[in-house]
Amino acid sequence: MNLYYVLSGYKTLDSMVVCCKNENAARMTHPSVKDWNGIACDGWSDASDVDVQYLGVADPLIKAGVICKSFNAG
């Protein structure tokens, strides 16, 4: 598993760090509890709207998914 920084540039939820197998999986990881096809959305409308940067190999104890999210209140 790897760590990725996912940046959206939206004014509400602007970025997150995820643990997953590859860049495509990071791009498809949705920041809310629902997936890209769900009704709820924390600010991102489409997986193609995000930039993904590889951070490194994750510790084996880290579970796959969102590790942290950054919200911009401004």
HUTA-V140862 format. One record per pair of residues at least 4 apart in sequence whose C-alpha atoms are under 8 Angstrom apart, sorted by the first residue. I is the first residue (numbers start at 0). GAP is how many residues later the second one is. Records with the same first field share a line. If there is no record, write none. Layout:
I: GAP ; GAP
This chain:
0: 18 ; 19 ; 20 ; 21 ; 56 ; 57 ; 58 ; 59 ; 63
1: 17 ; 18 ; 19 ; 20 ; 52 ; 53 ; 54 ; 55 ; 56
2: 14 ; 15 ; 16 ; 17 ; 51 ; 52 ; 53 ; 54 ; 55
3: 13 ; 14 ; 15 ; 16 ; 19 ; 22 ; 48 ; 49 ; 50 ; 51 ; 52
4: 10 ; 11 ; 12 ; 13 ; 47 ; 48 ; 49 ; 50
5: 9 ; 10 ; 11 ; 12 ; 20 ; 21 ; 44 ; 45 ; 46 ; 47
6: 7 ; 8 ; 9 ; 43 ; 44 ; 45
7: 5 ; 6 ; 7 ; 36 ; 41 ; 42 ; 43
8: 5 ; 6 ; 41
9: 4 ; 33 ; 34
10: 32 ; 60 ; 61 ; 62 ; 63
11: 30 ; 31 ; 59 ; 60 ; 61 ; 62
12: 29 ; 30 ; 31 ; 56 ; 57 ; 58 ; 59
13: 55 ; 56 ; 57 ; 58
14: 54 ; 55 ; 56
15: 15 ; 50 ; 51 ; 52 ; 53 ; 54
16: 49 ; 50 ; 51 ; 52
17: 8 ; 11 ; 46 ; 47 ; 48 ; 49 ; 50
18: 7 ; 39 ; 43 ; 44 ; 45 ; 46 ; 47 ; 48
19: 5 ; 6 ; 44 ; 45
20: 4 ; 5
21: 4
22: 4 ; 29 ; 30 ; 31
23: 4
24: 4
25: 26
26: 20 ; 21 ; 23 ; 24 ; 25
27: 8 ; 19
28: 6 ; 36 ; 37
29: 4 ; 5 ; 6 ; 17
30: 10 ; 11 ; 35 ; 38
31: 8 ; 9 ; 10
32: 7
33: 4 ; 5 ; 6 ; 7
35: 5 ; 9 ; 10 ; 11
40: 4
43: 5
44: 4
45: 4
57: 4
